[in-house]
């Protein structure tokens, strides 16, 4: 299994949501949680795919620490979602479409990269960009 495999799972999950964003958390090459955006369904502006998958896994583990886990997201995590990754200790963020890519297809975004947020934090999180970028952007057409 490789990064594209996990991103394809995030893409499939994105199609289930209120907005086409999906997230998958992986540890030791095994999928441990998946989620999609439920902002409208839940009337919760924080119910982004990343927040939902983090909440789900932390509740399942009964532990807020996700050190050693990787998160795959169809879109670059916004500042809120990046901060959630920082607080949980997620070790790696892998995303498809960047915030700039999303802005270019008229998606409302806060124009601060996840790397900028991480750089101002107390964690070192590996970031991999552009995995299946074009497929991720297709979700918005």
PyMOL commands that set and color helices and strands:
alter all, ss='L'
color gray80, all
select helices_A, chain A and resi 3-14+39-42+49-61+79-88+99-104+114-119+133-138
alter helices_A, ss='H'
color red, helices_A
select strands_A, chain A and resi 22-27+30-36+70-75+92-97+126-128
alter strands_A, ss='S'
color yellow, strands_A
deselect
rebuild
show_as cartoon
